[in-house]
Amino acid sequence: MASAEKEKRVFDLLKQLEIPYTLHNHPPVYTVEQAEKHWTQIRGAHCKNLFLRNKKGNRHYLVILEAVKAADLKSLRHKLGEDRLSFASPERMKRYLDLEPGSVSPFGLMNDHENKVQVIIDKDLKNAKEVNFHPNVNTATLGISFSDFEKFLAWTKNQVRYLPFS
């Protein structure tokens, strides 16, 4: 699916769910460090999104945390009861979220029709009025209220857990 079509599907779903958003276009970014250059005019919490798998590859996690925080995979694996966590391959990312590396976003959950991906969210994000994510492409940043983000997550029907990250 072309990037423009992926982005349009996100916009169409948000419209269907009556979720207002702000959109900021920018050059392609692949890391938080690259994205930071474009955040000066964007209010709200900026998030990093990690797509992980367990050792057996039979459980997948979308981890969403504030961009300024580190994801301690060793600590996280204990909290999730896993022997080991690692980054999922681009092939798994494509299969479960229909996304490419550099564009990981919770909006990819709209493509997880079997709800195989568990969502792990930094509990501090609950304090954010607005959160920012890619709209399934890395050439834009989309901001929505946290309450509307929870509305979107409820629509996906994926399992969601809030955990502390430091």
OpenMM code with the backbone's topology and positions (N, CA, C; nanometers):
from openmm import Vec3, app, unit

residues = "MET ALA SER ALA GLU LYS GLU LYS ARG VAL PHE ASP LEU LEU LYS GLN LEU GLU ILE PRO TYR THR LEU HIS ASN HIS PRO PRO VAL TYR THR VAL GLU GLN ALA GLU LYS HIS TRP THR GLN ILE ARG GLY ALA HIS CYS LYS ASN LEU PHE LEU ARG ASN LYS LYS GLY ASN ARG HIS TYR LEU VAL ILE LEU GLU ALA VAL LYS ALA ALA ASP LEU LYS SER LEU ARG HIS LYS LEU GLY GLU ASP ARG LEU SER PHE ALA SER PRO GLU ARG MET LYS ARG TYR LEU ASP LEU GLU PRO GLY SER VAL SER PRO PHE GLY LEU MET ASN ASP HIS GLU ASN LYS VAL GLN VAL ILE ILE ASP LYS ASP LEU LYS ASN ALA LYS GLU VAL ASN PHE HIS PRO ASN VAL ASN THR ALA THR LEU GLY ILE SER PHE SER ASP PHE GLU LYS PHE LEU ALA TRP THR LYS ASN GLN VAL ARG TYR LEU PRO PHE SER".split()
positions = [
    Vec3(0.0849, -0.1173, 0.0000),
    Vec3(0.0000, 0.0000, 0.0000),
    Vec3(0.0896, 0.1240, 0.0000),
    Vec3(0.0579, 0.2189, -0.0830),
    Vec3(0.1369, 0.3420, -0.0944),
    Vec3(0.1238, 0.4267, 0.0317),
    Vec3(0.2267, 0.5065, 0.0575),
    Vec3(0.2293, 0.5910, 0.1778),
    Vec3(0.1080, 0.6826, 0.1864),
    Vec3(0.0735, 0.7459, 0.0750),
    Vec3(-0.0401, 0.8387, 0.0764),
    Vec3(-0.1695, 0.7661, 0.1132),
    Vec3(-0.1834, 0.6432, 0.0669),
    Vec3(-0.3034, 0.5656, 0.0981),
    Vec3(-0.3058, 0.5261, 0.2462),
    Vec3(-0.1900, 0.4888, 0.3011),
    Vec3(-0.1827, 0.4546, 0.4443),
    Vec3(-0.2240, 0.5742, 0.5296),
    Vec3(-0.1721, 0.6901, 0.4932),
    Vec3(-0.2028, 0.8126, 0.5665),
    Vec3(-0.3522, 0.8452, 0.5558),
    Vec3(-0.4067, 0.8345, 0.4363),
    Vec3(-0.5487, 0.8650, 0.4141),
    Vec3(-0.6383, 0.7720, 0.4953),
    Vec3(-0.6006, 0.6455, 0.5062),
    Vec3(-0.6801, 0.5508, 0.5855),
    Vec3(-0.6849, 0.5934, 0.7321),
    Vec3(-0.5734, 0.6459, 0.7841),
    Vec3(-0.5719, 0.6959, 0.9221),
    Vec3(-0.6674, 0.8142, 0.9343),
    Vec3(-0.6568, 0.9101, 0.8420),
    Vec3(-0.7438, 1.0282, 0.8465),
    Vec3(-0.8911, 0.9884, 0.8369),
    Vec3(-0.9210, 0.8937, 0.7478),
    Vec3(-1.0597, 0.8486, 0.7309),
    Vec3(-1.1126, 0.7829, 0.8585),
    Vec3(-1.0294, 0.7016, 0.9227),
    Vec3(-1.0727, 0.6365, 1.0464),
    Vec3(-1.0956, 0.7394, 1.1565),
    Vec3(-1.0052, 0.8356, 1.1696),
    Vec3(-1.0226, 0.9384, 1.2726),
    Vec3(-1.1506, 1.0183, 1.2481),
    Vec3(-1.1803, 1.0439, 1.1219),
    Vec3(-1.3052, 1.1141, 1.0889),
    Vec3(-1.4256, 1.0283, 1.1290),
    Vec3(-1.4196, 0.9003, 1.0963),
    Vec3(-1.5279, 0.8076, 1.1314),
    Vec3(-1.5485, 0.8029, 1.2828),
    Vec3(-1.4396, 0.8063, 1.3590),
    Vec3(-1.4470, 0.8009, 1.5050),
    Vec3(-1.4717, 0.9387, 1.5672),
    Vec3(-1.4829, 1.0403, 1.4814),
    Vec3(-1.5038, 1.1794, 1.5250),
    Vec3(-1.3927, 1.2259, 1.6189),
    Vec3(-1.2698, 1.1970, 1.5759),
    Vec3(-1.1513, 1.2371, 1.6517),
    Vec3(-1.0814, 1.3496, 1.5760),
    Vec3(-1.0812, 1.4705, 1.6310),
    Vec3(-1.0091, 1.5806, 1.5661),
    Vec3(-0.8584, 1.5625, 1.5850),
    Vec3(-0.7817, 1.6164, 1.4911),
    Vec3(-0.6365, 1.6034, 1.4982),
    Vec3(-0.5699, 1.7242, 1.4355),
    Vec3(-0.4435, 1.7413, 1.4692),
    Vec3(-0.3606, 1.8407, 1.4017),
    Vec3(-0.2555, 1.7635, 1.3240),
    Vec3(-0.2184, 1.8163, 1.2094),
    Vec3(-0.1216, 1.7482, 1.1234),
    Vec3(-0.0064, 1.8418, 1.0923),
    Vec3(0.1135, 1.7899, 1.1040),
    Vec3(0.2354, 1.8645, 1.0734),
    Vec3(0.3177, 1.7814, 0.9759),
    Vec3(0.3323, 1.8302, 0.8537),
    Vec3(0.4144, 1.7611, 0.7548),
    Vec3(0.5604, 1.8005, 0.7725),
    Vec3(0.6504, 1.7078, 0.7440),
    Vec3(0.7939, 1.7327, 0.7556),
    Vec3(0.8686, 1.6319, 0.6681),
    Vec3(0.9987, 1.6518, 0.6481),
    Vec3(1.0762, 1.5528, 0.5723),
    Vec3(1.0739, 1.4173, 0.6442),
    Vec3(1.1043, 1.3090, 0.5733),
    Vec3(1.1055, 1.1769, 0.6371),
    Vec3(1.2009, 1.1721, 0.7565),
    Vec3(1.1553, 1.1102, 0.8647),
    Vec3(1.2389, 1.0898, 0.9836),
    Vec3(1.2315, 0.9421, 1.0218),
    Vec3(1.3439, 0.8902, 1.0683),
    Vec3(1.3516, 0.7481, 1.1013),
    Vec3(1.3817, 0.7228, 1.2483),
    Vec3(1.4227, 0.8272, 1.3192),
    Vec3(1.4573, 0.8131, 1.4606),
    Vec3(1.4002, 0.9310, 1.5384),
    Vec3(1.3939, 0.9154, 1.6693),
    Vec3(1.3489, 1.0251, 1.7554),
    Vec3(1.4418, 1.1448, 1.7384),
    Vec3(1.5714, 1.1174, 1.7288),
    Vec3(1.6691, 1.2259, 1.7149),
    Vec3(1.6420, 1.3088, 1.5890),
    Vec3(1.6092, 1.2435, 1.4795),
    Vec3(1.5770, 1.3159, 1.3560),
    Vec3(1.4454, 1.3918, 1.3702),
    Vec3(1.3494, 1.3314, 1.4365),
    Vec3(1.2170, 1.3933, 1.4507),
    Vec3(1.2203, 1.5165, 1.5398),
    Vec3(1.3090, 1.5167, 1.6400),
    Vec3(1.3152, 1.6285, 1.7354),
    Vec3(1.3332, 1.7634, 1.6667),
    Vec3(1.4001, 1.7649, 1.5540),
    Vec3(1.4243, 1.8896, 1.4806),
    Vec3(1.2937, 1.9548, 1.4346),
    Vec3(1.1888, 1.8756, 1.4233),
    Vec3(1.0611, 1.9247, 1.3695),
    Vec3(0.9558, 1.9474, 1.4776),
    Vec3(0.9918, 1.9282, 1.6045),
    Vec3(0.8943, 1.9363, 1.7127),
    Vec3(0.8779, 2.0746, 1.7723),
    Vec3(0.9577, 2.1691, 1.7322),
    Vec3(0.9540, 2.2998, 1.7980),
    Vec3(0.8163, 2.3659, 1.7896),
    Vec3(0.7438, 2.3420, 1.6836),
    Vec3(0.6119, 2.4041, 1.6661),
    Vec3(0.4968, 2.3094, 1.6990),
    Vec3(0.5294, 2.1916, 1.7519),
    Vec3(0.4258, 2.0912, 1.7781),
    Vec3(0.4083, 2.0746, 1.9286),
    Vec3(0.2890, 2.1075, 1.9772),
    Vec3(0.2643, 2.0958, 2.1211),
    Vec3(0.2264, 1.9513, 2.1566),
    Vec3(0.2312, 1.9216, 2.2848),
    Vec3(0.1917, 1.7894, 2.3321),
    Vec3(0.3105, 1.6980, 2.3549),
    Vec3(0.2802, 1.5777, 2.4011),
    Vec3(0.3838, 1.4779, 2.4288),
    Vec3(0.4263, 1.4099, 2.2993),
    Vec3(0.5557, 1.4011, 2.2811),
    Vec3(0.6103, 1.3307, 2.1652),
    Vec3(0.6454, 1.1900, 2.2097),
    Vec3(0.6093, 1.0941, 2.1281),
    Vec3(0.6204, 0.9544, 2.1689),
    Vec3(0.7160, 0.8769, 2.0802),
    Vec3(0.7785, 0.7770, 2.1413),
    Vec3(0.8525, 0.6784, 2.0632),
    Vec3(0.7720, 0.5504, 2.0706),
    Vec3(0.7755, 0.4774, 1.9609),
    Vec3(0.6962, 0.3561, 1.9469),
    Vec3(0.7889, 0.2424, 1.9076),
    Vec3(0.7889, 0.1370, 1.9859),
    Vec3(0.8769, 0.0231, 1.9619),
    Vec3(0.7924, -0.1008, 1.9368),
    Vec3(0.8250, -0.1729, 1.8308),
    Vec3(0.7535, -0.2967, 1.8014),
    Vec3(0.8439, -0.4130, 1.8405),
    Vec3(0.8015, -0.4858, 1.9433),
    Vec3(0.8836, -0.5912, 2.0024),
    Vec3(0.8159, -0.7269, 1.9913),
    Vec3(0.8961, -0.8306, 2.0082),
    Vec3(0.8449, -0.9679, 2.0116),
    Vec3(0.9089, -1.0412, 2.1277),
    Vec3(0.8442, -1.1488, 2.1716),
    Vec3(0.9042, -1.2301, 2.2764),
    Vec3(1.0007, -1.3306, 2.2137),
    Vec3(1.0670, -1.4081, 2.2982),
    Vec3(1.1698, -1.5020, 2.2519),
    Vec3(1.1150, -1.6019, 2.1502),
    Vec3(0.9958, -1.6555, 2.1768),
    Vec3(0.9369, -1.7551, 2.0871),
    Vec3(0.8778, -1.6929, 1.9607),
    Vec3(0.8558, -1.5632, 1.9627),
    Vec3(0.7961, -1.4976, 1.8471),
    Vec3(0.6461, -1.5173, 1.8381),
    Vec3(0.5850, -1.5618, 1.9483),
    Vec3(0.4401, -1.5840, 1.9449),
    Vec3(0.3609, -1.4730, 2.0142),
    Vec3(0.4329, -1.3732, 2.0687),
    Vec3(0.3662, -1.2557, 2.1259),
    Vec3(0.4387, -1.1308, 2.0783),
    Vec3(0.3584, -1.0308, 2.0441),
    Vec3(0.4133, -0.9056, 1.9922),
    Vec3(0.3597, -0.7891, 2.0740),
    Vec3(0.4445, -0.6895, 2.0914),
    Vec3(0.4111, -0.5748, 2.1756),
    Vec3(0.4414, -0.4448, 2.1019),
    Vec3(0.3489, -0.3524, 2.1092),
    Vec3(0.3738, -0.2162, 2.0648),
    Vec3(0.3912, -0.1343, 2.1917),
    Vec3(0.5134, -0.0877, 2.2137),
    Vec3(0.5462, -0.0131, 2.3348),
    Vec3(0.5477, 0.1350, 2.3001),
    Vec3(0.4691, 0.2131, 2.3734),
    Vec3(0.4551, 0.3564, 2.3476),
    Vec3(0.4986, 0.4309, 2.4725),
    Vec3(0.6025, 0.5128, 2.4592),
    Vec3(0.6498, 0.5884, 2.5740),
    Vec3(0.6939, 0.7266, 2.5313),
    Vec3(0.7088, 0.8141, 2.6301),
    Vec3(0.7549, 0.9488, 2.6001),
    Vec3(0.8911, 0.9407, 2.5329),
    Vec3(0.9106, 1.0229, 2.4324),
    Vec3(1.0335, 1.0184, 2.3534),
    Vec3(1.1582, 1.0424, 2.4367),
    Vec3(1.1459, 1.1163, 2.5459),
    Vec3(1.2625, 1.1474, 2.6296),
    Vec3(1.3013, 1.0317, 2.7211),
    Vec3(1.2208, 0.9280, 2.7262),
    Vec3(1.2483, 0.8150, 2.8152),
    Vec3(1.3163, 0.7008, 2.7407),
    Vec3(1.3901, 0.6211, 2.8173),
    Vec3(1.4552, 0.5030, 2.7613),
    Vec3(1.3672, 0.3809, 2.7874),
    Vec3(1.3709, 0.2888, 2.6946),
    Vec3(1.2976, 0.1636, 2.7119),
    Vec3(1.3969, 0.0575, 2.7580),
    Vec3(1.3908, 0.0235, 2.8840),
    Vec3(1.4774, -0.0798, 2.9404),
    Vec3(1.4110, -0.2148, 2.9129),
    Vec3(1.4574, -0.2831, 2.8078),
    Vec3(1.3927, -0.4075, 2.7672),
    Vec3(1.4060, -0.5164, 2.8730),
    Vec3(1.5158, -0.5151, 2.9466),
    Vec3(1.5345, -0.6154, 3.0519),
    Vec3(1.4276, -0.5982, 3.1603),
    Vec3(1.4074, -0.4758, 3.2044),
    Vec3(1.3047, -0.4478, 3.3045),
    Vec3(1.1654, -0.4765, 3.2482),
    Vec3(1.1429, -0.4360, 3.1242),
    Vec3(1.0124, -0.4557, 3.0615),
    Vec3(0.9793, -0.6039, 3.0483),
    Vec3(1.0769, -0.6847, 3.0120),
    Vec3(1.0490, -0.8283, 2.9953),
    Vec3(1.0027, -0.8900, 3.1267),
    Vec3(1.0606, -0.8443, 3.2370),
    Vec3(1.0178, -0.8947, 3.3681),
    Vec3(0.8738, -0.8525, 3.3974),
    Vec3(0.8408, -0.7278, 3.3679),
    Vec3(0.7048, -0.6784, 3.3923),
    Vec3(0.6012, -0.7540, 3.3090),
    Vec3(0.6442, -0.7989, 3.1901),
    Vec3(0.5530, -0.8699, 3.1003),
    Vec3(0.5576, -1.0210, 3.1197),
    Vec3(0.6503, -1.0683, 3.2040),
    Vec3(0.6630, -1.2118, 3.2267),
    Vec3(0.7245, -1.2865, 3.1101),
    Vec3(0.8116, -1.2196, 3.0368),
    Vec3(0.8772, -1.2805, 2.9208),
    Vec3(1.0221, -1.3157, 2.9541),
    Vec3(1.0728, -1.4220, 2.8912),
    Vec3(1.2138, -1.4590, 2.9075),
    Vec3(1.3050, -1.3582, 2.8396),
    Vec3(1.2601, -1.3102, 2.7232),
    Vec3(1.3422, -1.2173, 2.6468),
    Vec3(1.2521, -1.1367, 2.5550),
    Vec3(1.2921, -1.0138, 2.5295),
    Vec3(1.2251, -0.9284, 2.4313),
    Vec3(1.3295, -0.8805, 2.3323),
    Vec3(1.2886, -0.8692, 2.2071),
    Vec3(1.3776, -0.8126, 2.1059),
    Vec3(1.2925, -0.7364, 2.0058),
    Vec3(1.3590, -0.6567, 1.9245),
    Vec3(1.2865, -0.5826, 1.8222),
    Vec3(1.2365, -0.6801, 1.7167),
    Vec3(1.1133, -0.6624, 1.6768),
    Vec3(1.0554, -0.7475, 1.5730),
    Vec3(1.1153, -0.7101, 1.4379),
    Vec3(1.1212, -0.8059, 1.3505),
    Vec3(1.1778, -0.7843, 1.2170),
    Vec3(1.0858, -0.6956, 1.1331),
    Vec3(1.1419, -0.6350, 1.0283),
    Vec3(1.0568, -0.5579, 0.9363),
    Vec3(0.9438, -0.6428, 0.8770),
    Vec3(0.9698, -0.7721, 0.8568),
    Vec3(0.8667, -0.8607, 0.8019),
    Vec3(0.7502, -0.8766, 0.9002),
    Vec3(0.7821, -0.8917, 1.0270),
    Vec3(0.6758, -0.9026, 1.1283),
    Vec3(0.5997, -0.7704, 1.1405),
    Vec3(0.6727, -0.6615, 1.1336),
    Vec3(0.6106, -0.5293, 1.1403),
    Vec3(0.5103, -0.5129, 1.0261),
    Vec3(0.5495, -0.5576, 0.9097),
    Vec3(0.4628, -0.5492, 0.7922),
    Vec3(0.3405, -0.6399, 0.8103),
    Vec3(0.3643, -0.7621, 0.8583),
    Vec3(0.2560, -0.8600, 0.8728),
    Vec3(0.1515, -0.8159, 0.9754),
    Vec3(0.1957, -0.7656, 1.0895),
    Vec3(0.1015, -0.7335, 1.1972),
    Vec3(0.0469, -0.5908, 1.1925),
    Vec3(0.1293, -0.4952, 1.1487),
    Vec3(0.0873, -0.3544, 1.1520),
    Vec3(0.0796, -0.2895, 1.0138),
    Vec3(0.1290, -0.3603, 0.9123),
    Vec3(0.1399, -0.3057, 0.7762),
    Vec3(0.2196, -0.1754, 0.7761),
    Vec3(0.3318, -0.1768, 0.8499),
    Vec3(0.4176, -0.0589, 0.8588),
    Vec3(0.5610, -0.0936, 0.8221),
    Vec3(0.6362, 0.0105, 0.7896),
    Vec3(0.7781, -0.0022, 0.7571),
    Vec3(0.8595, 0.0529, 0.8738),
    Vec3(0.9842, 0.0074, 0.8888),
    Vec3(1.0705, 0.0671, 0.9918),
    Vec3(1.0772, 0.2188, 0.9734),
    Vec3(1.0729, 0.2902, 1.0849),
    Vec3(1.0746, 0.4362, 1.0802),
    Vec3(0.9366, 0.4982, 1.0833),
    Vec3(0.8337, 0.4159, 1.0662),
    Vec3(0.6974, 0.4707, 1.0677),
    Vec3(0.6089, 0.4002, 1.1702),
    Vec3(0.6698, 0.3329, 1.2668),
    Vec3(0.5916, 0.2607, 1.3679),
    Vec3(0.5028, 0.3598, 1.4433),
    Vec3(0.3777, 0.3225, 1.4554),
    Vec3(0.2770, 0.4114, 1.5126),
    Vec3(0.1629, 0.3280, 1.5681),
    Vec3(0.0960, 0.3758, 1.6722),
    Vec3(-0.0217, 0.3024, 1.7193),
    Vec3(-0.1316, 0.2944, 1.6135),
    Vec3(-0.1290, 0.3832, 1.5159),
    Vec3(-0.2312, 0.3766, 1.4114),
    Vec3(-0.2146, 0.2524, 1.3243),
    Vec3(-0.0984, 0.1884, 1.3305),
    Vec3(-0.0799, 0.0608, 1.2626),
    Vec3(-0.1703, -0.0480, 1.3188),
    Vec3(-0.2187, -0.0282, 1.4417),
    Vec3(-0.3092, -0.1264, 1.5021),
    Vec3(-0.4380, -0.1421, 1.4223),
    Vec3(-0.4719, -0.0436, 1.3404),
    Vec3(-0.5916, -0.0555, 1.2578),
    Vec3(-0.5783, -0.1704, 1.1574),
    Vec3(-0.4546, -0.2171, 1.1358),
    Vec3(-0.4288, -0.3277, 1.0436),
    Vec3(-0.4146, -0.4615, 1.1154),
    Vec3(-0.4176, -0.4616, 1.2466),
    Vec3(-0.4055, -0.5839, 1.3263),
    Vec3(-0.5459, -0.6391, 1.3508),
    Vec3(-0.6037, -0.6960, 1.2469),
    Vec3(-0.7436, -0.7384, 1.2511),
    Vec3(-0.7696, -0.8529, 1.3487),
    Vec3(-0.6655, -0.9276, 1.3845),
    Vec3(-0.6820, -1.0388, 1.4783),
    Vec3(-0.6390, -1.0004, 1.6201),
    Vec3(-0.6042, -0.8749, 1.6400),
    Vec3(-0.5648, -0.8240, 1.7725),
    Vec3(-0.4529, -0.9061, 1.8359),
    Vec3(-0.3514, -0.9337, 1.7577),
    Vec3(-0.2363, -1.0120, 1.8045),
    Vec3(-0.1365, -0.9276, 1.8823),
    Vec3(-0.1367, -0.7971, 1.8602),
    Vec3(-0.0376, -0.7086, 1.9214),
    Vec3(-0.0921, -0.6530, 2.0527),
    Vec3(-0.0141, -0.6698, 2.1594),
    Vec3(-0.0493, -0.6107, 2.2883),
    Vec3(0.0129, -0.4714, 2.2953),
    Vec3(-0.0607, -0.3772, 2.3481),
    Vec3(-0.0146, -0.2385, 2.3550),
    Vec3(0.0295, -0.2082, 2.4980),
    Vec3(0.1527, -0.1606, 2.5106),
    Vec3(0.2087, -0.1241, 2.6405),
    Vec3(0.2340, 0.0266, 2.6364),
    Vec3(0.1702, 0.1007, 2.7259),
    Vec3(0.1792, 0.2469, 2.7240),
    Vec3(0.2420, 0.2978, 2.8529),
    Vec3(0.3326, 0.3916, 2.8373),
    Vec3(0.3932, 0.4614, 2.9503),
    Vec3(0.2809, 0.5290, 3.0288),
    Vec3(0.2658, 0.4916, 3.1557),
    Vec3(0.1531, 0.5453, 3.2343),
    Vec3(0.1595, 0.6967, 3.2493),
    Vec3(0.2784, 0.7571, 3.2376),
    Vec3(0.2889, 0.9026, 3.2474),
    Vec3(0.2209, 0.9739, 3.1306),
    Vec3(0.2016, 0.9044, 3.0201),
    Vec3(0.1341, 0.9671, 2.9060),
    Vec3(-0.0110, 1.0010, 2.9378),
    Vec3(-0.0676, 0.9354, 3.0386),
    Vec3(-0.2055, 0.9675, 3.0782),
    Vec3(-0.2181, 1.1132, 3.1223),
    Vec3(-0.1070, 1.1736, 3.1633),
    Vec3(-0.1076, 1.3134, 3.2079),
    Vec3(-0.0969, 1.4126, 3.0925),
    Vec3(-0.0709, 1.3633, 2.9731),
    Vec3(-0.0558, 1.4513, 2.8571),
    Vec3(-0.1930, 1.4902, 2.8031),
    Vec3(-0.2081, 1.6169, 2.7716),
    Vec3(-0.3338, 1.6600, 2.7093),
    Vec3(-0.3396, 1.6117, 2.5649),
    Vec3(-0.2232, 1.6141, 2.4998),
    Vec3(-0.2161, 1.5758, 2.3593),
    Vec3(-0.0951, 1.4866, 2.3383),
    Vec3(-0.1088, 1.3885, 2.2483),
    Vec3(0.0008, 1.2984, 2.2133),
    Vec3(0.0213, 1.3025, 2.0626),
    Vec3(0.1452, 1.2789, 2.0210),
    Vec3(0.1818, 1.2894, 1.8801),
    Vec3(0.2417, 1.1595, 1.8290),
    Vec3(0.1968, 1.1208, 1.7088),
    Vec3(0.2431, 0.9984, 1.6439),
    Vec3(0.2504, 1.0212, 1.4931),
    Vec3(0.3220, 0.9321, 1.4243),
    Vec3(0.3162, 0.9310, 1.2783),
    Vec3(0.1789, 0.8766, 1.2363),
    Vec3(0.1234, 0.9285, 1.1273),
    Vec3(-0.0017, 0.8722, 1.0748),
    Vec3(0.0275, 0.7555, 0.9787),
    Vec3(0.1089, 0.6593, 1.0255),
    Vec3(0.1518, 0.5407, 0.9507),
    Vec3(0.2492, 0.5713, 0.8381),
    Vec3(0.2991, 0.6929, 0.8327),
    Vec3(0.4078, 0.7319, 0.7421),
    Vec3(0.5004, 0.8234, 0.8218),
    Vec3(0.6278, 0.8262, 0.7838),
    Vec3(0.7233, 0.9050, 0.8628),
    Vec3(0.7479, 1.0450, 0.8072),
    Vec3(0.6550, 1.0950, 0.7277),
    Vec3(0.6669, 1.2290, 0.6704),
    Vec3(0.5683, 1.3274, 0.7334),
    Vec3(0.5090, 1.2865, 0.8444),
    Vec3(0.4138, 1.3741, 0.9132),
    Vec3(0.4034, 1.3320, 1.0590),
    Vec3(0.3571, 1.4261, 1.1400),
    Vec3(0.3272, 1.4002, 1.2803),
    Vec3(0.1837, 1.4433, 1.3044),
    Vec3(0.1080, 1.3564, 1.3696),
    Vec3(-0.0336, 1.3796, 1.3931),
    Vec3(-0.0561, 1.3891, 1.5438),
    Vec3(-0.1236, 1.4949, 1.5875),
    Vec3(-0.1528, 1.5140, 1.7294),
    Vec3(-0.3000, 1.4960, 1.7589),
    Vec3(-0.3293, 1.4222, 1.8667),
    Vec3(-0.4673, 1.4052, 1.9130),
    Vec3(-0.4677, 1.4144, 2.0656),
    Vec3(-0.5832, 1.4416, 2.1213),
    Vec3(-0.5925, 1.4459, 2.2675),
    Vec3(-0.5723, 1.3047, 2.3216),
    Vec3(-0.5242, 1.2966, 2.4453),
    Vec3(-0.5028, 1.1637, 2.5029),
    Vec3(-0.6348, 1.0889, 2.5172),
    Vec3(-0.7412, 1.1588, 2.5518),
    Vec3(-0.8712, 1.0908, 2.5651),
    Vec3(-0.9176, 1.0357, 2.4300),
    Vec3(-0.8902, 1.1078, 2.3217),
    Vec3(-0.9247, 1.0560, 2.1890),
    Vec3(-0.8335, 0.9404, 2.1494),
    Vec3(-0.7093, 0.9436, 2.1953),
    Vec3(-0.6188, 0.8310, 2.1716),
    Vec3(-0.6756, 0.7054, 2.2381),
    Vec3(-0.7254, 0.7196, 2.3598),
    Vec3(-0.7868, 0.6051, 2.4279),
    Vec3(-0.9131, 0.5590, 2.3542),
    Vec3(-0.9855, 0.6515, 2.2961),
    Vec3(-1.1034, 0.6170, 2.2153),
    Vec3(-1.0606, 0.5328, 2.0947),
    Vec3(-0.9518, 0.5745, 2.0288),
    Vec3(-0.8985, 0.4976, 1.9165),
    Vec3(-0.8571, 0.3577, 1.9627),
    Vec3(-0.7848, 0.3504, 2.0746),
    Vec3(-0.7396, 0.2207, 2.1256),
    Vec3(-0.8579, 0.1292, 2.1566),
    Vec3(-0.9640, 0.1833, 2.2125),
    Vec3(-1.0840, 0.1032, 2.2405),
    Vec3(-1.1412, 0.0483, 2.1102),
    Vec3(-1.1382, 0.1295, 2.0058),
    Vec3(-1.1886, 0.0852, 1.8750),
    Vec3(-1.1076, -0.0333, 1.8227),
    Vec3(-0.9765, -0.0334, 1.8454),
    Vec3(-0.8921, -0.1417, 1.7920),
    Vec3(-0.9210, -0.2751, 1.8590),
    Vec3(-0.9628, -0.2722, 1.9835),
    Vec3(-0.9878, -0.3925, 2.0636),
    Vec3(-0.8598, -0.4690, 2.0987),
    Vec3(-0.7436, -0.4088, 2.0791),
    Vec3(-0.6185, -0.4709, 2.1230),
    Vec3(-0.6084, -0.4591, 2.2745),
    Vec3(-0.5393, -0.5542, 2.3366),
    Vec3(-0.5162, -0.5478, 2.4812),
    Vec3(-0.4213, -0.4321, 2.5101),
    Vec3(-0.4565, -0.3488, 2.6081),
    Vec3(-0.3758, -0.2315, 2.6449),
    Vec3(-0.3383, -0.2413, 2.7920),
    Vec3(-0.2100, -0.2142, 2.8205),
    Vec3(-0.1622, -0.2092, 2.9592),
    Vec3(-0.0817, -0.0816, 2.9781),
    Vec3(-0.0973, -0.0206, 3.0950),
    Vec3(-0.0197, 0.0979, 3.1314),
    Vec3(0.0865, 0.0555, 3.2319),
    Vec3(0.2120, 0.0873, 3.2011),
    Vec3(0.3236, 0.0512, 3.2884),
    Vec3(0.4125, 0.1725, 3.3118),
    Vec3(0.4839, 0.1753, 3.4236),
    Vec3(0.5777, 0.2863, 3.4475),
    Vec3(0.7077, 0.2669, 3.3692),
    Vec3(0.7583, 0.3745, 3.3133),
    Vec3(0.8901, 0.3790, 3.2490),
    Vec3(0.9644, 0.4947, 3.3131),
    Vec3(1.0965, 0.4805, 3.3304),
    Vec3(1.1704, 0.5918, 3.3916),
    Vec3(1.2631, 0.6576, 3.2916),
] * unit.nanometer
topology = app.Topology()
chain = topology.addChain("A")
for resn in residues:
    res = topology.addResidue(resn, chain)
    for name in ("N", "CA", "C"):
        topology.addAtom(name, app.Element.getBySymbol(name[0]), res)
